[in-house]
Amino acid sequence: MNTKRIKNNATKRISGFLLFLGVACSMFAQSYWQEKVDLVTETGYHHIEVSPEITGLGFRTLLITDEDNNEIPYFVRTSISVGKNKTSEQFTEINLGNFNVKEDKKSHSTILSFPDAYNPYYLSKIQLYIKNKEHYKRNAQITNDDVTLAHFSLTSRKESSFLFNNILIDKGFSIVIENENNLPLQIDSIKLFTFNCYLCAYLEAGKNYRIKTNGEAYKHYDIHGFTDEIASFLPIVKTSDLIYVSVPVMLHLDPEPKEKSFFEKPLFLWTVIALTGILLIGVCVRMLNEMRKK
């Protein structure tokens, strides 16, 4: 950051500089994520398939708005009908990139981290693929920035697939496997999944809609009282163009007080009052002298 030295006698410059700081501090960015909803060809209720990225960025603060920025009521479904006696897949795989394996000899544990992770996600399922053929049973935990979020157990008796109650993870996410006095397990690969999120909303054909993440935590729409009456088999609409929006917002500041002229300053006003008082005293003295002469 570049800084400039300001002379003490440059009062006007200091005033301007402070005003600039006040204006700068009064600005803040109203930030949110948004994605477009693909156009629909028929007016009616639809299931909007929300991307895992925007679900993780603000699942409980989602807003649907139309091209006039009007808020569109909706409710959430995590499982929908996709055909006769068929339901949608419950989970969608998320990609956090490659994972690193670190053997911590001090704690006798294996730490799996994801250095390429960037966006937050809700973690609903983990599938571990382990090379070891011999018997094993290990305790493990999910951590995020060294905070433990969940525990589970790895065992050779069954498939290493685990379900979780939508744990929010981000770039600090890691899996810690406690080895105790055993040799570390050989992890071949890992698959991570998040829950599918569908927003059920009434959309009009040809209108543009978008999903944003800066709403209130809990919405209270009339549609929430009719979820059982709206079919679970509806047209599915995709989304696209996930972007981050940051809009500067200026707070209204009181205008800087205008510098008073000499005639508006207290010194001038008190001088006028004093001179007026002296003049009145002089007039009174003169009148008294004239009365005495008579």
PLY file of the C-alpha trace (Angstrom):
ply
format ascii 1.0
element vertex 294
property float x
property float y
property float z
element edge 293
property int vertex1
property int vertex2
end_header
0.00 0.00 0.00
1.39 3.41 -1.00
1.34 6.14 1.65
1.92 9.88 1.38
3.30 12.21 4.04
0.94 15.11 4.77
2.22 18.40 6.13
0.63 19.59 9.35
-0.06 23.06 7.96
-1.93 21.79 4.92
-5.34 21.88 6.59
-7.32 21.82 3.38
-5.47 18.75 2.15
-5.99 17.01 5.47
-9.70 17.81 5.33
-9.92 16.39 1.82
-7.92 13.33 2.81
-10.18 12.64 5.81
-13.25 13.08 3.62
-11.78 10.56 1.16
-11.20 8.11 4.00
-14.77 8.59 5.21
-16.13 7.92 1.75
-13.88 4.91 1.25
-14.85 3.40 4.61
-18.51 3.97 3.86
-18.32 1.64 0.86
-18.76 -2.09 1.22
-19.41 -4.93 -1.18
-22.75 -6.72 -1.21
-21.49 -10.09 -2.39
-23.31 -13.24 -3.44
-23.16 -16.19 -5.82
-25.68 -16.70 -8.55
-26.45 -19.02 -11.45
-28.91 -18.87 -14.31
-31.93 -21.12 -14.62
-32.37 -22.52 -18.12
-35.42 -21.24 -19.98
-38.57 -23.37 -19.71
-40.97 -23.93 -22.61
-44.10 -24.56 -20.55
-45.54 -22.53 -17.69
-46.05 -24.48 -14.47
-44.22 -26.13 -11.61
-40.68 -27.37 -12.27
-37.82 -28.95 -10.37
-34.72 -26.76 -10.63
-31.57 -28.86 -10.24
-29.22 -26.69 -8.19
-25.48 -27.16 -8.72
-23.51 -28.66 -5.80
-21.34 -25.55 -5.73
-24.17 -23.10 -5.09
-25.80 -25.53 -2.65
-22.63 -25.51 -0.57
-22.23 -21.76 -0.88
-25.61 -20.98 0.60
-28.09 -23.82 0.71
-30.18 -22.19 3.45
-30.00 -18.68 1.95
-31.13 -19.33 -1.63
-33.33 -16.90 -3.52
-35.03 -17.36 -6.89
-35.64 -14.08 -8.71
-37.07 -13.27 -12.13
-35.81 -10.73 -14.66
-37.59 -7.93 -12.76
-35.89 -9.03 -9.53
-39.17 -10.31 -8.08
-38.76 -13.11 -5.54
-40.19 -16.47 -6.63
-41.55 -18.81 -3.88
-40.09 -22.31 -3.73
-39.51 -25.30 -1.49
-36.68 -27.84 -1.41
-36.79 -31.48 -2.43
-33.84 -33.86 -2.17
-35.56 -36.78 -3.91
-37.92 -36.57 -6.88
-39.67 -38.94 -9.27
-37.95 -39.40 -12.63
-40.32 -42.00 -14.06
-42.76 -44.72 -13.14
-41.72 -46.14 -9.76
-38.30 -44.47 -10.17
-36.75 -41.82 -7.98
-33.74 -39.63 -8.64
-30.29 -40.46 -7.41
-29.87 -39.23 -3.87
-26.28 -38.03 -4.21
-24.04 -36.24 -6.68
-20.29 -36.75 -6.73
-18.18 -33.69 -5.97
-14.64 -33.20 -7.16
-12.13 -31.68 -4.75
-9.18 -32.58 -6.96
-6.29 -34.80 -5.96
-5.75 -35.81 -2.36
-2.51 -35.92 -0.38
-1.55 -38.61 2.12
0.53 -37.69 5.17
1.68 -40.13 7.82
1.83 -38.40 11.19
4.18 -40.50 13.31
3.57 -38.42 16.43
-0.17 -39.13 16.51
0.09 -42.52 14.73
-2.42 -41.42 12.13
-2.89 -41.01 8.40
-4.13 -37.61 7.25
-5.86 -37.26 3.88
-6.08 -33.65 2.69
-7.35 -31.95 -0.47
-5.07 -29.04 -1.41
-7.03 -28.20 -4.57
-10.33 -27.75 -2.74
-11.77 -24.27 -3.07
-15.58 -24.08 -2.94
-17.47 -25.19 0.17
-19.69 -28.27 -0.16
-22.14 -30.20 1.95
-20.63 -33.64 2.46
-23.25 -36.40 2.57
-21.30 -39.53 1.67
-17.72 -40.86 1.48
-16.56 -43.90 -0.45
-13.02 -45.10 0.38
-11.19 -47.64 -1.77
-8.52 -49.44 0.27
-5.86 -51.78 -1.16
-5.21 -53.76 2.02
-6.48 -57.35 1.89
-5.73 -58.29 5.50
-8.11 -57.65 8.39
-8.25 -54.12 9.73
-10.42 -51.94 11.93
-9.60 -48.27 12.35
-11.32 -45.27 13.84
-11.45 -42.19 11.64
-12.75 -38.66 11.78
-13.65 -35.80 9.48
-12.07 -32.48 10.36
-12.26 -28.99 8.93
-9.53 -26.56 9.99
-8.62 -28.97 12.81
-12.20 -29.02 14.13
-13.68 -32.53 14.35
-17.04 -32.74 12.58
-17.81 -36.48 12.54
-16.47 -39.92 13.46
-16.69 -43.24 11.62
-14.97 -46.65 11.61
-13.14 -48.39 8.80
-13.30 -52.19 8.83
-12.41 -54.96 6.42
-15.71 -56.65 7.27
-17.78 -54.34 5.04
-17.63 -51.80 2.27
-16.00 -48.51 3.21
-19.00 -46.33 2.41
-20.30 -43.83 4.97
-23.27 -41.48 5.17
-23.27 -38.14 6.97
-25.84 -35.52 7.86
-24.71 -32.90 5.34
-21.44 -31.67 6.85
-20.24 -28.34 5.49
-16.61 -28.61 4.34
-14.21 -26.33 2.50
-10.49 -26.09 1.72
-9.62 -27.01 5.33
-11.31 -30.42 4.98
-9.34 -33.57 5.85
-9.87 -37.20 6.85
-7.84 -38.52 9.78
-7.40 -42.30 10.18
-6.08 -43.50 13.55
-3.56 -46.30 13.01
-2.46 -46.83 16.63
0.32 -49.46 16.41
-0.69 -50.77 12.98
0.84 -50.08 9.62
-0.96 -47.33 7.68
-3.71 -48.38 5.33
-3.08 -47.99 1.62
-5.74 -45.66 0.20
-6.27 -46.23 -3.50
-8.92 -43.56 -4.14
-11.70 -41.56 -2.52
-15.10 -40.49 -3.77
-17.04 -37.70 -2.11
-20.75 -37.00 -2.56
-23.23 -34.27 -1.70
-27.01 -34.51 -1.54
-29.06 -33.60 -4.60
-30.97 -30.36 -4.18
-34.05 -29.47 -6.23
-36.03 -26.27 -5.85
-39.70 -26.73 -6.72
-41.06 -23.46 -8.12
-43.70 -22.12 -10.51
-41.91 -20.82 -13.61
-43.29 -19.02 -16.64
-42.28 -20.00 -20.17
-39.69 -17.73 -21.76
-38.84 -15.84 -18.57
-35.32 -15.51 -17.24
-34.70 -16.67 -13.68
-31.63 -16.84 -11.48
-30.69 -18.35 -8.13
-28.77 -16.23 -5.60
-27.23 -17.03 -2.22
-27.89 -13.86 -0.22
-31.39 -14.47 1.08
-32.63 -14.94 4.61
-31.86 -18.18 6.42
-35.44 -19.41 6.52
-38.18 -18.58 4.04
-41.89 -18.68 4.83
-43.78 -19.01 1.56
-47.43 -20.04 1.13
-46.23 -22.86 -1.11
-44.77 -24.63 1.94
-48.31 -25.57 2.97
-49.00 -27.36 -0.33
-45.90 -29.51 -0.86
-47.91 -32.75 -0.66
-50.31 -31.49 -3.34
-47.61 -30.73 -5.90
-46.56 -33.73 -7.99
-43.12 -35.21 -7.39
-42.83 -35.97 -11.12
-42.18 -32.60 -12.78
-40.00 -31.29 -15.61
-36.39 -30.89 -14.46
-34.62 -27.64 -15.27
-30.84 -27.32 -15.30
-28.76 -24.34 -14.20
-25.60 -22.79 -15.62
-23.16 -19.86 -15.46
-22.25 -19.91 -11.77
-20.62 -16.55 -11.00
-19.59 -14.47 -8.00
-21.17 -11.00 -7.85
-19.77 -8.16 -5.76
-21.70 -4.88 -5.86
-20.21 -1.82 -4.10
-22.78 -0.08 -1.92
-22.38 3.52 -0.77
-23.73 4.49 2.61
-25.38 7.90 2.83
-23.12 10.27 4.72
-24.05 13.63 6.17
-22.46 16.33 4.02
-19.25 17.81 5.37
-20.02 20.99 7.32
-19.34 24.07 5.22
-16.59 26.29 6.61
-18.13 29.35 8.20
-17.27 32.80 6.88
-15.75 35.42 9.18
-19.16 37.05 9.67
-20.63 33.71 10.85
-17.90 32.96 13.37
-18.54 33.43 17.14
-15.73 35.96 17.46
-17.40 38.33 15.03
-20.82 37.83 16.63
-19.52 38.51 20.14
-17.68 41.58 18.86
-20.91 42.94 17.38
-22.76 42.27 20.64
-20.03 43.98 22.67
-19.95 47.04 20.39
-23.74 47.25 20.48
-23.62 47.15 24.29
-20.97 49.89 24.40
-23.04 52.02 22.01
-26.14 51.62 24.17
-24.19 52.52 27.31
-22.85 55.63 25.56
-26.34 56.66 24.50
-27.63 56.17 28.05
-24.77 58.21 29.57
-25.35 61.04 27.11
-29.05 61.10 27.88
-28.35 61.23 31.64
-25.89 64.14 31.19
-28.43 66.10 29.17
-31.11 65.53 31.81
-28.80 66.85 34.55
-28.07 70.03 32.58
-31.75 70.75 32.36
0 1
1 2
2 3
3 4
4 5
5 6
6 7
7 8
8 9
9 10
10 11
11 12
12 13
13 14
14 15
15 16
16 17
17 18
18 19
19 20
20 21
21 22
22 23
23 24
24 25
25 26
26 27
27 28
28 29
29 30
30 31
31 32
32 33
33 34
34 35
35 36
36 37
37 38
38 39
39 40
40 41
41 42
42 43
43 44
44 45
45 46
46 47
47 48
48 49
49 50
50 51
51 52
52 53
53 54
54 55
55 56
56 57
57 58
58 59
59 60
60 61
61 62
62 63
63 64
64 65
65 66
66 67
67 68
68 69
69 70
70 71
71 72
72 73
73 74
74 75
75 76
76 77
77 78
78 79
79 80
80 81
81 82
82 83
83 84
84 85
85 86
86 87
87 88
88 89
89 90
90 91
91 92
92 93
93 94
94 95
95 96
96 97
97 98
98 99
99 100
100 101
101 102
102 103
103 104
104 105
105 106
106 107
107 108
108 109
109 110
110 111
111 112
112 113
113 114
114 115
115 116
116 117
117 118
118 119
119 120
120 121
121 122
122 123
123 124
124 125
125 126
126 127
127 128
128 129
129 130
130 131
131 132
132 133
133 134
134 135
135 136
136 137
137 138
138 139
139 140
140 141
141 142
142 143
143 144
144 145
145 146
146 147
147 148
148 149
149 150
150 151
151 152
152 153
153 154
154 155
155 156
156 157
157 158
158 159
159 160
160 161
161 162
162 163
163 164
164 165
165 166
166 167
167 168
168 169
169 170
170 171
171 172
172 173
173 174
174 175
175 176
176 177
177 178
178 179
179 180
180 181
181 182
182 183
183 184
184 185
185 186
186 187
187 188
188 189
189 190
190 191
191 192
192 193
193 194
194 195
195 196
196 197
197 198
198 199
199 200
200 201
201 202
202 203
203 204
204 205
205 206
206 207
207 208
208 209
209 210
210 211
211 212
212 213
213 214
214 215
215 216
216 217
217 218
218 219
219 220
220 221
221 222
222 223
223 224
224 225
225 226
226 227
227 228
228 229
229 230
230 231
231 232
232 233
233 234
234 235
235 236
236 237
237 238
238 239
239 240
240 241
241 242
242 243
243 244
244 245
245 246
246 247
247 248
248 249
249 250
250 251
251 252
252 253
253 254
254 255
255 256
256 257
257 258
258 259
259 260
260 261
261 262
262 263
263 264
264 265
265 266
266 267
267 268
268 269
269 270
270 271
271 272
272 273
273 274
274 275
275 276
276 277
277 278
278 279
279 280
280 281
281 282
282 283
283 284
284 285
285 286
286 287
287 288
288 289
289 290
290 291
291 292
292 293
